[in-house]
Structure formats: C-alpha cells, structure tokens
Amino acid sequence: MRRWGAMRKALILVVVIFYFAGVGWLVGDGGEFCGAWVATVWNLNFPSAPGMPAGRMREEIARIVEVARRCGIGDLFVQVRAESCALYPSRLEPWSRFLTGRQGVSPGLDPLGEFLQEGERRGVRIHAWINPYRAAVNARDERARNHITNRLRRHTKRIGNLLWMDPGAEEVRRHIVEVVKEIVGRYPNLAGVHLDDYFYPYPPRGGRMEFPDEDTYGAYVARGGKLGREEWRRRNVNLLIWELHGVIKQRNPGMKFGVSPFGIYTKGEPPEVKAGVDGLRELCADPVLWMKEGWVDYIAPQLYWRDGGEQSFSALLRWWRSARANPRGIPIYAGIALERMEPPHSWPLSEIALQMKLEKEIGPKPHGGGVIFYNMGHILKDTKGIRGYLEQLKARGG
C-alpha cells in the first residue's frame, strides 16, 4: 500500500507538471518568455545560402534549434513567408527563392516541418512568422507563375524597389487568410502564427509614403464609404487581424496569434519619446485596438533603441505595458535588436544585458512578460559574446 501511495503521488506530480507545461507555454527557463526571430529573407539566418543540399539544410535547422535550447530560448519565430512565398509545401504559394535560388523550385524537404520535428526533439516551440503584404523585396527578380503578383496584378503596387499587395483589396485579404488557414491546418503542432510590422510600407527617410491605392479607395467611396483614406487604411489592416485571429482560434484554440509592430505607437504616445515614424498614422497599424479587442494573444513591439535618449527602451516598454495602452494586461514581449551590436550602431553587449534587466523590472505584467531577439543569426555567431552570456543566464536560472 505504501508503494502504491508513493506511485500515486508521483503520478499526480507528473500530471501537474504537464498541466503547467501546457498552460504556461509562455514561460521559459528563467521564468519568463524568451524567443528569437529566425529570418529567411536574404538568407539572413536560414538557409545560410540558397541551393544547398537538403541534408545540409537539415543540419542547419538542427543547429539553430539546439543553440536556442542551450541559450534558454524556448520559442523560435521562423519566417515562412518572406515575400508571398512559402518555406513549406503549399498549394497556394510558390517555394521561396531563398531556399534554392529560384522561386517555385522545391528544396527537397519541408523546412517548416523539419523545424517542428527538431523543436519537439529539443523542447523548443516553433511559430510561423509571415509577412502579410510584402510581395517582393526586389521587383526585378523572377517570380513563379503562381505567385500572387501574377494572379492579382491589378492589386500589385511598386514602392521603390519593392512589390506590395494592396491591403485595401478584398482579394488580397482573402488570399492571406487562406494562406494562414493552410498553415494552421497542415501544422497543428505549431505554437503560433506571428505577423511582423510590414503593413503599409514605411515612408522614405524624412518624407511621406504615397501608397498608390486610389483605385481601391475610390471603389470604397463609390460604394458609399465615408472614412477618410488614413482611417480606411487602418480599417483594412484591422479587418485582417480580426479575421486571422478568428481563423486561428476556430481551427486550433490553443494556438497563439501575435504581432510585432513598430515600437512607437504614434506621435505623443508616450509624450517623452520623439517619433520619426508614426505607426498608427503612417503604417496604419493599431495594436492598441487589437489588444483592447482581444484579437491578439501578445504584442512584441520592436523596441530597437538604446535606453535613454529620444526613443528610450524603458520609456517605451513602460508605455506598452501601461493600463492606458494595454487595459487587458496581455503579455508584452520586448523586441530587442541584437543586430545593433553590429556597425553602424555598434552597441556593447552591456546594452543588451541592461535591456533584459529592465524588461524584468518594468511592469505591470499580469499575464507574463519576456523578450524576443532579432535575430537568431547573432546568437549563432556569438556576436560580442551574446551566446555565451545567454548560456550563463540559463545556467544560473535566468
């Protein structure tokens, strides 16, 4: 009987551990969420070069996930749709050119599936990171026949050297929703779906972005629409966020949906911060509304500035976690720019350590906090000792 009692207690303990592992998916080794973005655009992080054999790609994926595990990074955000393409076998979009050097050519493996397998093996959760509207980072590059720019030519806009799909076109929104449905349906073991900050394009430095959407806005007005163009643009993005949240939760209620918007919401919020770009009025993204409406499970603002100065890391994080911006108290993960340890910014490692320390101190965090690093490449190559630093933090328990 005593032996059965001991076994029963052990069984209960295992159940409790698994329960909290399930509901506490946001908590890493140090007690808070810790993630990193894995960029595929321009072969920044994966694959390290286009056209490598499938076996070599598998080795790179295994190394990325293993390094993350050793550094206490429990979540990887893998860029699976960099320019309306796919890092997985898709019936809707062509294979990414960053895999083979040519869009639409199979790499001989399923990279997202491989990331998920390695993640399960090593205890690292994988999120599918997509760029919603960007169609090409170089308009001159060859694109596959089934690429969205060839199927929806009239809604394809050229912005400098970029190609952008018009957020005001219902066909564009429907396509993005179908893409997410495909991803969520094919990979039920994904931890989540993640969008970055590319909604309407960033304005040129010191100027205004004149997005050429006269046709879709004119059609909206002709149907009796009353919103001004700026408010109409925000409505377009809001509709996408609302629809994606609904699709994800309908198909997999436990799967998380989050966004990493530009780090400054709008000019004057907070008042002590100087805004060069206005995320609300120029990028037409309203993450405050998304949080208030419960359309996102977390927000990861890109706080890519040093602490102190005109765009202070701590002032911005404090604002994002305030009741004014976030009355529901949803998790706010600080996006931290490891790339700024490189020239021209050349931050010291101590700045990253300071930001991680500040993130732990700044509340309120009723539903948790944490960080996401941009990008995983700097951890892989140990820029200024960041990998060793993170490994030491993990060894000390956070």
Sequence and secondary structure as in RCSB ss.txt:
>XXXX:A:sequence
MRRWGAMRKALILVVVIFYFAGVGWLVGDGGEFCGAWVATVWNLNFPSAPGMPAGRMREEIARIVEVARRCGIGD
LFVQVRAESCALYPSRLEPWSRFLTGRQGVSPGLDPLGEFLQEGERRGVRIHAWINPYRAAVNARDERARNHITN
RLRRHTKRIGNLLWMDPGAEEVRRHIVEVVKEIVGRYPNLAGVHLDDYFYPYPPRGGRMEFPDEDTYGAYVARGG
KLGREEWRRRNVNLLIWELHGVIKQRNPGMKFGVSPFGIYTKGEPPEVKAGVDGLRELCADPVLWMKEGWVDYIA
PQLYWRDGGEQSFSALLRWWRSARANPRGIPIYAGIALERMEPPHSWPLSEIALQMKLEKEIGPKPHGGGVIFYN
MGHILKDTKGIRGYLEQLKARGG
>XXXX:A:secstr
 HHHHHHHHHHHHHHHHHHHHHHTTT  TTSSEEEEEE  GGGSSSSSSTT  HHHHHHHHHHHHHHHHHTT  E
EEEEEESSS BSS  SSS B HHHHSSTT   SS HHHHHHHHHHHHT EEEEEE SSEEESSTTS   TTSHHH
HSGGGEEEETTEEEE TT HHHHHHHHHHHHHHHHH TT  EEEE S SS    TTS      HHHHHHHHHTT 
   HHHHHHHHHHHHHHHHHHHHHHH TTSEEEE  BS  BTTBSTTS  SS TTTTS   HHHHHHHT  SEE 
 B  S SSSTT HHHHHHHHTSTTT TT   EEEEEEGGGGSTTT   HHHHHHHHHHHHHS   TT EEEEEE 
HHHHHTTGGGHHHHHHHHHHTT 
